[in-house]
Amino acid sequence: MCAKFEMCSSVRGYHVYKDIWTAEIGDQLQCVRQPDNKLDRKAVAVLYQSVIVGHVPREHAKVFSFFIARGGKISAIVVGPQENNGNGLEVPCVYKLEGNPADVAKLHELLN
């Protein structure tokens, strides 16, 4: 059995990757753990066509990383144009989390 949860957020770090990806509304993205990231072992990279194009916001990364490690799947869809919210360029998106119902319920509790 599988449960789903969606949340609005953003892809951070777009300013670093904008030369290799032009974000467009509707782009489908995937999230993967990045335990070898020297700045944050709980980092979660966001990929477009298997290429890193940003990261999950740090405030969500620890929870997302744990969820993925437990077998959960996280994807995202771009829902707006790039914007600068004081943390560099970000791309608005909706993250879609799918996995074990108990894990999804805990995620919902932690992220709301």
Buried (B, 14 or more C-beta within 10 A) or exposed (E): EEBEBEBEBBBBBBBBBBEEBEBEEEBEBBBBBBEEBEEBEBBBBBBBEEEBBBBBBBEBBBBBBBBBEEEBBBBBBBBBEBEEEEEEBBBBBBBBBBBBEEBBEBBBEEBE
